[in-house]
């Protein structure tokens, strides 16, 4: 048996999230069904993160076991001939038996897109949150600086998930704007439930002038979800990359870069 690490991308619009749910179309269900057909035996997959309904991915990482002799470098091409068009297998590598795509990850990178123009783009409607009012990007950047470092992010944690500690290390939050499109890129060792989307919703309120950039410090210190901004809609969010160290990687396999 070989243990395979596979980097995938998907358009989350028509999925009810990654995790399998009875009677609903999910990324996990499609992957397991397709891998089982291709490899000729039942396949169960583990993932680096369980993205919500409507959230996209460019660099999601899964792992699974197989006894099929298909060369690992040919797996993505073979798999893509069976997968639906909204899921793409990007690259595969063999990993050690103890590799876990979630628990061995050392960092995650998410990107959120905002279409900040008076008239929205028809092509971006599935991938960017349209906000017609002008956003103050500089104010959003100043507010984002308060998030960098190791903090208790309880104020940015939605109910419905109990992960124990709400302390996380935020390594960067970069806010850029080009031709009316704002991109908010966040990297942390791990994210809480809805953390990225609540941060975006809070930054948008600051960009609209409804809050001052300095309020971000008080929101962090409050450790209270009710004091943070609204949760941004899911369709603007994309899991760009999952980062790994050398643990569990065989034969120089590269990280799950987008």
Secondary structure per residue as TSV (DSSP state, phi and psi in degrees):
chain	resnum	aa	ss	phi	psi
A	1	X	-	360.0	138.1
A	2	X	E	-111.5	145.4
A	3	X	E	-102.8	120.8
A	4	X	E	-113.2	135.0
A	5	X	E	-105.3	127.5
A	6	X	E	-127.6	127.7
A	7	X	E	-93.1	128.5
A	8	X	E	-130.0	160.2
A	9	X	E	-127.9	153.3
A	10	X	E	-157.0	150.8
A	11	X	-	-89.5	112.2
A	12	X	G	-80.5	1.3
A	13	X	G	-54.4	-46.4
A	14	X	G	-100.3	16.7
A	15	X	S	-111.7	149.1
A	16	X	S	-91.5	47.3
A	17	X	-	91.0	-178.5
A	18	X	S	-79.8	-48.9
A	19	X	S	-67.0	138.5
A	20	X	-	-56.9	132.8
A	21	X	-	-136.7	132.2
A	22	X	T	-59.0	126.5
A	23	X	T	80.5	1.9
A	24	X	S	-122.2	150.0
A	25	X	-	-80.6	120.8
A	26	X	-	-130.9	161.1
A	27	X	H	-64.2	-43.2
A	28	X	H	-60.4	-43.7
A	29	X	H	-62.3	-43.3
A	30	X	H	-64.9	-42.4
A	31	X	H	-64.3	-47.6
A	32	X	H	-65.5	-40.4
A	33	X	H	-63.4	-45.3
A	34	X	H	-70.0	-42.7
A	35	X	H	-63.7	-38.9
A	36	X	H	-61.7	-41.6
A	37	X	H	-66.0	-46.6
A	38	X	H	-67.8	-43.4
A	39	X	H	-90.4	-13.7
A	40	X	S	81.8	14.8
A	41	X	S	-153.8	160.6
A	42	X	-	-62.8	136.5
A	43	X	-	-126.1	131.5
A	44	X	-	-115.7	134.0
A	45	X	-	-112.6	149.2
A	46	X	E	-113.0	149.3
A	47	X	E	-127.2	158.5
A	48	X	S	-71.0	-28.3
A	49	X	-	-160.5	149.5
A	50	X	-	-99.4	88.7
A	51	X	-	-67.5	148.6
A	52	X	-	-78.4	170.1
A	53	X	T	-56.8	130.1
A	54	X	T	89.5	-13.2
A	55	X	-	-83.8	140.6
A	56	X	E	-101.2	172.2
A	57	X	E	-148.6	140.7
A	58	X	E	-110.2	-25.9
A	59	X	E	-134.9	37.3
A	60	X	E	-63.3	146.3
A	61	X	E	-122.7	130.9
A	62	X	E	-125.6	164.4
A	63	X	E	-139.2	154.6
A	64	X	E	-160.0	164.9
A	65	X	E	-105.7	144.2
A	66	X	E	-149.3	147.3
A	67	X	-	-104.5	0.5
A	68	X	-	-70.2	137.3
A	69	X	-	-82.8	5.5
A	70	X	-	-53.7	127.6
A	71	X	-	-55.5	138.2
A	72	X	G	-59.3	-34.9
A	73	X	G	-70.3	-17.4
A	74	X	G	-95.2	-7.7
A	75	X	H	-59.9	-46.8
A	76	X	H	-59.1	-44.5
A	77	X	H	-62.7	-43.9
A	78	X	H	-65.2	-41.3
A	79	X	H	-66.8	-38.7
A	80	X	H	-65.9	-20.9
A	81	X	T	-75.2	-13.3
A	82	X	T	-110.8	-27.3
A	83	X	S	-70.1	152.8
A	84	X	-	-66.1	161.8
A	85	X	T	-64.6	-22.1
A	86	X	T	-91.2	10.8
A	87	X	E	-130.6	135.0
A	88	X	E	-130.8	129.5
A	89	X	E	-86.1	127.1
A	90	X	E	-101.0	-48.6
A	91	X	E	-161.6	151.9
A	92	X	E	-129.5	145.7
A	93	X	E	-142.5	155.0
A	94	X	E	-87.7	137.0
A	95	X	E	-127.1	168.0
A	96	X	-	-69.3	159.9
A	97	X	T	-60.0	-28.5
A	98	X	T	-92.7	6.6
A	99	X	-	-68.3	136.3
A	100	X	-	-130.9	122.7
A	101	X	T	-62.4	-27.2
A	102	X	T	-89.3	-54.2
A	103	X	T	-76.6	-20.6
A	104	X	T	-90.7	-6.9
A	105	X	E	-68.0	138.5
A	106	X	E	-103.7	-10.4
A	107	X	E	-171.1	155.2
A	108	X	E	-130.0	144.1
A	109	X	E	-121.9	122.9
A	110	X	E	-116.1	149.5
A	111	X	E	-129.4	134.7
A	112	X	E	-118.2	132.0
A	113	X	E	-107.7	136.7
A	114	X	E	-125.3	125.4
A	115	X	E	-89.0	98.4
A	116	X	-	-102.4	55.8
A	117	X	S	-126.4	153.4
A	118	X	S	-56.4	-40.1
A	119	X	S	-111.9	124.2
A	120	X	-	-73.1	159.2
A	121	X	-	-84.1	129.9
A	122	X	S	-65.2	-29.5
A	123	X	T	-77.7	-20.9
A	124	X	T	-102.4	3.1
A	125	X	T	-62.3	-24.7
A	126	X	T	-90.6	-8.0
A	127	X	T	-129.7	-0.7
A	128	X	S	-144.6	143.4
A	129	X	E	-82.7	119.7
A	130	X	E	-84.6	121.4
A	131	X	-	-127.5	105.7
A	132	X	-	-72.3	-28.2
A	133	X	S	-71.7	139.0
A	134	X	-	-61.9	134.7
A	135	X	-	-102.3	139.1
A	136	X	-	-83.5	96.1
A	137	X	H	-65.4	-37.3
A	138	X	H	-63.1	-41.0
A	139	X	H	-63.9	-39.1
A	140	X	H	-64.1	-39.3
A	141	X	H	-64.7	-43.0
A	142	X	H	-62.6	-41.3
A	143	X	H	-65.4	-38.4
A	144	X	H	-63.3	-27.9
A	145	X	H	-61.4	-30.1
A	146	X	T	-68.1	-18.8
A	147	X	T	-83.8	-16.7
A	148	X	-	-71.5	135.1
A	149	X	E	113.7	-171.7
A	150	X	E	-91.4	119.4
A	151	X	E	-141.1	163.0
A	152	X	E	-85.7	112.2
A	153	X	-	-96.9	30.9
A	154	X	G	-57.9	-30.9
A	155	X	G	-66.8	-17.0
A	156	X	G	-113.2	26.6
A	157	X	-	-116.4	117.8
A	158	X	-	-78.0	151.2
A	159	X	S	-69.5	158.7
A	160	X	S	110.7	-1.7
A	161	X	-	-147.0	125.4
A	162	X	-	-111.8	101.7
A	163	X	-	-107.1	12.5
A	164	X	S	81.2	-119.8
A	165	X	-	-64.5	141.4
A	166	X	-	-105.2	15.0
A	167	X	E	-83.8	130.0
A	168	X	E	-138.8	159.6
A	169	X	E	-105.2	111.7
A	170	X	E	-90.8	119.2
A	171	X	E	-93.0	-30.6
A	172	X	E	-163.0	146.9
A	173	X	E	-136.6	111.1
A	174	X	E	-115.3	125.6
A	175	X	E	-112.8	118.5
A	176	X	E	-125.4	157.5
A	177	X	E	-139.6	131.9
A	178	X	E	-145.0	120.7
A	179	X	T	52.6	40.3
A	180	X	T	86.1	-3.5
A	181	X	E	-102.8	121.0
A	182	X	E	-99.0	129.6
A	183	X	E	-115.6	128.0
A	184	X	E	-113.3	110.6
A	185	X	E	-104.9	125.2
A	186	X	E	-123.8	133.2
A	187	X	E	-126.3	129.2
A	188	X	E	-143.4	165.5
A	189	X	S	-65.6	-32.2
A	190	X	-	-165.0	160.7
A	191	X	-	-119.7	144.5
A	192	X	-	-79.5	170.8
A	193	X	T	-61.4	118.5
A	194	X	T	67.5	10.0
A	195	X	H	-57.1	-48.3
A	196	X	H	-61.9	-42.0
A	197	X	H	-72.0	-32.3
A	198	X	H	-71.7	-38.2
A	199	X	H	-60.8	-45.8
A	200	X	H	-61.3	-45.9
A	201	X	H	-59.2	-37.8
A	202	X	H	-69.1	-43.0
A	203	X	H	-62.7	-36.5
A	204	X	H	-64.4	-42.5
A	205	X	H	-61.7	-36.1
A	206	X	H	-68.9	-41.8
A	207	X	H	-63.8	-28.3
A	208	X	T	-84.5	-3.8
A	209	X	T	83.6	9.7
A	210	X	S	-79.6	-18.7
A	211	X	S	-139.7	158.1
A	212	X	-	-88.9	154.1
A	213	X	T	-56.3	-34.8
A	214	X	T	-67.8	-18.1
A	215	X	H	-65.2	-20.9
A	216	X	H	-60.4	-36.5
A	217	X	H	-62.5	-45.6
A	218	X	H	-64.7	-36.4
A	219	X	H	-63.0	-45.1
A	220	X	H	-59.1	-48.5
A	221	X	H	-67.8	-24.9
A	222	X	H	-68.3	-31.5
A	223	X	T	52.8	43.6
A	224	X	-	-140.9	116.1
A	225	X	G	-57.1	-31.3
A	226	X	G	-68.3	-17.7
A	227	X	G	-91.2	-12.7
A	228	X	S	-84.7	175.5
A	229	X	-	-77.0	-179.3
A	230	X	-	-70.7	163.5
A	231	X	-	-82.8	122.1
A	232	X	-	-63.9	149.2
A	233	X	-	-62.0	152.6
A	234	X	G	-70.4	-27.9
A	235	X	G	-69.1	-13.2
A	236	X	G	-86.3	-7.4
A	237	X	E	-98.1	140.0
A	238	X	E	-140.3	131.3
A	239	X	E	-79.1	107.5
A	240	X	E	-84.8	-41.4
A	241	X	E	-157.6	144.2
A	242	X	E	-116.1	127.1
A	243	X	E	-100.5	144.9
A	244	X	E	-133.9	154.5
A	245	X	-	-86.1	-155.6
A	246	X	S	-85.2	-14.7
A	247	X	T	-59.1	130.1
A	248	X	T	79.7	-0.7
A	249	X	B	-98.6	128.8
A	250	X	-	-105.0	140.4
A	251	X	T	57.2	39.1
A	252	X	T	69.2	26.7
A	253	X	-	-60.1	140.6
A	254	X	-	-84.0	166.0
A	255	X	-	-71.4	169.7
A	256	X	B	-80.1	62.8
A	257	X	-	-79.8	147.6
A	258	X	-	-73.3	360.0
